[in-house]
Amino acid sequence: MTIRQPTHTPYDGSSKLFTIGLKPLDLDRWIEVDQFLLPHLAEKRRLYAEIPEKIFVEEGDSRDAQQEVLDLLAAHLPAKYPETHRGAGSGVEVVGLQGAIDALPPELSGAPLAQASLLVQEDLILMRRDERGWRLAAGSLCFPSSWSLLEKFGKPLQQIHAPVPGFGPGSRPAEIINRMFDGLQGQAVERFNWSIQAGDALYHPLSNIQRIDRATNRPTRFPDGDINAHAFMRVERQTLRKLPVSRDILFTIRIHLDPLAVLVRHPDRAALAASFADQLNALDQAQLDYKGLTADRDRLAAYLAGMARAA
């Protein structure tokens, strides 16, 4: 993986873990494109070829809303990113990756959301309202951050967030999120989340059983102790946008993955590393178990504190 400075540094304290932290989003910044566009889309194509049933789900009556997403992207991408996206007939294609839609398995070739997912680095989740609240009605999730699309499919937000400490059914954050979804109109919003993982895998799923096992046994991510070599910062940039016709909500998730060691090169490395360490030290036991950081929090915080002192 190419070494670079992190695009987003929410661990500077600007986005706290286990908070909602939504901010208004200018639609001009809705989708992000960087130098990893083609590699990320190639990885999506590989996953569609090998495990399509694990990365794409849809309710049968969601195709119109899926098409709405594809149409919005077809209008937005060539206008915002003409160097990487261009019109192709009535649609849009990625420069250097023509014919990508043909890479979809036959059963998904007619799914507009699957087609849309091969235009952008973001994962695309379609949320729809019913009497239970907002549920996951369709989704392309190629780069999960420790969750399973199949386990969340069809479930309302309260159940989706049930494993998250403080966000379960009946909690105040759960009620706030539902009200926010109901109230979302023309204004798009964004938030950031972050975690630390061992290695640079974009496809990083975790089932509920695996999460429970991890929280119970609390294994280390770094059995050889070499944080410098193996620790990666995983940042999720999430956006929410209510679709104007269907009134469904599109949830996008853009993954930024960088070696923890790149912070050494950052001009604000002292402040970033110190804040990062402070946030790790502030996590309680339930939060550490949920993030899978119980065994490694102290050594990660010490590593970051040492980086801050050396700056």
C-alpha positions in Angstrom: 0.0 0.0 0.0 1.3 3.5 -0.9 2.5 5.5 2.1 0.8 8.9 2.3 -0.4 11.4 4.9 -3.9 10.6 6.2 -6.7 12.3 4.3 -8.8 12.5 7.5 -7.7 12.6 11.1 -10.8 12.4 13.2 -8.7 10.9 16.1 -7.6 14.5 16.6 -10.7 14.8 18.8 -12.9 16.3 16.1 -15.0 13.1 16.0 -15.4 11.2 19.2 -16.0 7.5 19.2 -19.4 6.3 20.4 -21.0 9.7 19.6 -23.4 10.6 16.7 -21.3 13.7 15.6 -23.3 14.5 12.4 -22.3 17.7 10.5 -23.9 19.4 7.5 -22.4 18.3 4.2 -22.1 20.4 1.0 -23.3 18.1 -1.8 -20.3 19.2 -3.9 -18.2 17.1 -1.4 -20.7 14.2 -1.4 -18.3 11.6 -3.0 -14.6 11.4 -2.5 -12.1 10.2 -5.3 -8.4 9.8 -4.7 -5.4 7.9 -6.2 -6.7 4.6 -4.9 -9.9 4.7 -7.1 -8.8 2.0 -9.6 -7.3 -0.3 -7.0 -10.3 0.0 -4.8 -12.7 -0.7 -7.7 -10.5 -3.6 -8.7 -10.9 -5.1 -5.2 -14.7 -4.6 -5.5 -14.7 -6.4 -8.7 -12.8 -9.3 -7.2 -15.2 -9.5 -4.3 -18.2 -9.5 -6.7 -16.6 -12.4 -8.6 -15.8 -14.4 -5.5 -18.4 -13.7 -2.8 -21.3 -11.7 -4.3 -23.8 -13.1 -1.8 -21.8 -11.7 1.1 -21.4 -8.1 -0.3 -24.8 -7.3 -1.9 -28.4 -7.5 -0.7 -31.6 -6.1 -2.0 -35.3 -6.2 -1.3 -37.3 -7.0 -4.5 -39.1 -3.6 -4.6 -36.0 -1.5 -4.1 -34.8 -1.3 -7.7 -36.5 2.1 -8.4 -34.6 3.7 -5.5 -31.4 1.9 -6.6 -31.8 3.5 -10.0 -32.3 6.9 -8.3 -28.9 6.4 -6.7 -27.3 5.5 -10.0 -28.8 8.5 -11.7 -27.6 10.9 -9.0 -24.1 9.5 -9.3 -24.2 9.6 -13.2 -25.0 13.3 -12.9 -22.6 14.1 -10.1 -19.4 12.2 -11.0 -18.5 13.5 -14.5 -19.3 17.1 -13.4 -17.2 16.9 -10.2 -14.5 14.5 -11.4 -14.1 14.8 -15.2 -10.6 13.4 -15.1 -11.8 10.1 -13.6 -15.5 9.8 -14.7 -17.1 10.5 -18.0 -20.5 10.1 -19.6 -21.2 6.9 -21.5 -24.4 6.8 -23.4 -27.1 7.5 -20.8 -24.8 6.5 -17.9 -21.2 7.1 -16.7 -18.0 5.1 -16.7 -14.7 5.2 -14.9 -11.8 6.2 -17.0 -9.4 3.3 -17.3 -12.0 0.8 -16.2 -14.4 0.6 -19.1 -16.8 -2.3 -19.1 -16.8 -2.6 -15.3 -20.5 -3.3 -15.2 -19.8 -6.5 -17.2 -17.8 -7.7 -14.2 -20.9 -8.2 -12.1 -22.3 -11.7 -11.8 -25.3 -12.3 -14.0 -27.8 -12.3 -11.1 -26.7 -8.7 -10.2 -26.1 -7.2 -13.7 -29.6 -5.6 -13.5 -29.2 -4.2 -10.0 -28.6 -0.5 -10.3 -27.0 -0.2 -6.8 -24.5 -2.9 -7.7 -23.7 -0.9 -10.9 -23.4 2.3 -8.9 -21.0 0.6 -6.4 -18.5 0.0 -9.3 -18.3 3.7 -10.0 -17.2 4.9 -6.5 -14.9 3.9 -3.7 -17.8 4.3 -1.2 -20.0 1.4 -0.1 -23.7 2.2 -0.6 -26.5 1.3 1.8 -30.2 2.0 1.1 -32.4 2.7 4.2 -36.2 2.6 4.0 -38.9 3.5 6.5 -41.6 1.2 7.7 -43.6 0.8 11.0 -40.5 -0.4 12.8 -38.4 2.6 11.7 -35.6 2.8 9.1 -34.4 -0.6 7.9 -31.6 -1.8 5.6 -33.4 -2.4 2.4 -30.5 -2.8 0.0 -26.8 -2.5 0.1 -23.4 -3.0 -1.5 -20.9 -3.5 1.3 -17.5 -4.5 -0.1 -15.4 -2.9 2.7 -17.1 -3.7 6.0 -15.5 -2.4 9.2 -16.1 -5.4 11.5 -19.8 -6.1 10.7 -21.8 -8.4 8.5 -24.2 -7.1 5.8 -26.2 -10.3 5.8 -26.8 -10.1 9.5 -28.0 -6.5 9.3 -30.2 -6.9 6.1 -33.8 -6.1 6.7 -33.3 -4.9 10.3 -34.2 -1.5 11.7 -31.6 0.9 13.0 -32.3 -0.1 16.6 -31.3 -3.7 15.9 -28.5 -2.8 13.6 -26.9 -0.7 16.4 -27.8 -3.1 19.2 -24.2 -4.4 19.7 -22.8 -0.8 20.0 -22.3 0.2 23.6 -24.9 2.9 24.5 -26.7 2.7 21.2 -29.1 -0.2 21.8 -32.9 -0.2 21.5 -34.5 2.3 23.9 -31.3 4.3 24.4 -31.2 8.0 24.0 -28.7 7.9 21.0 -31.0 5.4 19.3 -34.0 7.7 19.6 -31.9 10.7 18.4 -30.7 8.8 15.3 -34.3 7.7 14.4 -35.5 11.3 14.8 -32.6 12.6 12.7 -33.4 10.1 9.9 -37.0 11.2 10.0 -36.1 14.9 9.8 -33.4 14.6 7.1 -34.6 16.6 4.1 -32.5 18.3 1.4 -29.5 18.8 3.7 -27.0 16.0 3.5 -24.8 15.2 6.6 -21.5 13.5 7.3 -19.8 11.9 10.2 -16.5 10.1 10.9 -15.6 6.9 12.7 -12.3 5.3 13.3 -10.7 2.1 14.4 -7.3 0.3 14.5 -6.8 -3.0 12.6 -3.9 -5.3 12.0 -3.1 -5.3 8.3 -4.4 -3.4 5.3 -7.5 -5.5 4.3 -10.3 -3.4 3.0 -12.7 -6.3 3.3 -12.8 -6.7 7.1 -16.1 -8.4 8.1 -17.0 -9.6 11.6 -20.0 -11.7 12.5 -21.9 -11.3 15.8 -20.6 -14.6 17.0 -17.0 -13.5 16.1 -17.6 -10.2 18.0 -18.8 -12.0 21.1 -15.8 -14.4 20.9 -13.4 -11.5 20.5 -15.0 -9.6 23.5 -14.8 -12.7 25.6 -11.3 -13.9 24.8 -9.8 -10.5 24.2 -7.0 -11.6 21.8 -4.2 -9.3 20.8 -4.1 -8.0 17.2 -0.3 -7.9 17.3 1.0 -11.2 18.7 4.6 -10.3 17.7 4.3 -6.9 19.4 5.3 -5.0 16.2 2.7 -2.2 16.1 4.9 -0.1 13.8 4.7 -2.8 11.1 1.2 -4.1 11.4 -1.1 -1.4 12.9 -3.4 0.5 10.4 -5.7 3.4 11.1 -9.1 2.7 9.5 -11.3 5.8 9.1 -14.9 5.7 7.9 -16.3 8.8 6.3 -20.1 8.3 6.4 -22.7 10.4 4.6 -26.5 10.4 4.7 -28.7 11.8 2.0 -32.4 11.6 1.5 -33.3 10.6 -2.0 -35.7 13.2 -3.5 -38.1 10.8 -5.3 -38.3 7.6 -3.3 -37.6 9.4 0.1 -35.3 6.5 1.0 -32.0 7.5 2.6 -28.6 6.6 1.0 -25.9 5.9 3.5 -22.4 6.0 2.1 -19.2 4.6 3.7 -15.8 5.6 2.4 -12.8 3.8 3.9 -9.4 5.4 4.3 -6.8 3.0 5.5 -3.3 4.2 6.5 -0.4 2.6 8.4 -0.3 4.1 12.0 3.4 4.8 11.3 2.6 7.5 8.7 1.7 9.9 11.6 5.4 10.3 12.1 5.5 12.3 8.8 2.5 14.5 9.6 3.3 18.1 10.3 0.9 18.0 13.3 2.1 14.6 14.5 2.6 15.6 18.1 -0.9 16.9 18.6 -2.5 14.1 16.5 -0.6 11.3 18.3 -1.3 12.8 21.8 -5.0 13.2 21.0 -5.2 9.7 19.5 -3.6 8.3 22.7 -6.0 10.3 24.9 -9.0 9.0 23.0 -7.8 5.4 23.4 -7.2 5.9 27.1 -10.7 7.3 27.5 -12.5 4.2 26.2 -14.3 2.2 28.9 -14.3 -1.6 29.1 -17.4 -2.2 27.0 -16.1 0.1 24.3 -12.7 -1.5 24.2 -14.3 -4.9 23.9 -16.6 -3.8 21.1 -13.6 -2.3 19.2 -11.4 -5.3 19.9 -8.8 -3.2 21.6 -8.8 -4.5 25.1 -5.5 -6.4 24.8 -3.7 -3.7 22.8 -5.0 -0.4 24.1 -2.1 0.2 26.5 0.7 -0.6 24.0 -1.0 1.4 21.3 -1.4 4.4 23.6 2.2 4.1 24.7 3.4 3.9 21.1 1.4 7.1 20.2 2.6 8.9 23.4 6.2 8.1 22.4 5.6 9.5 19.0 4.2 12.7 20.5 7.1 13.1 22.8 9.6 12.5 19.9 8.0 15.1 17.6 
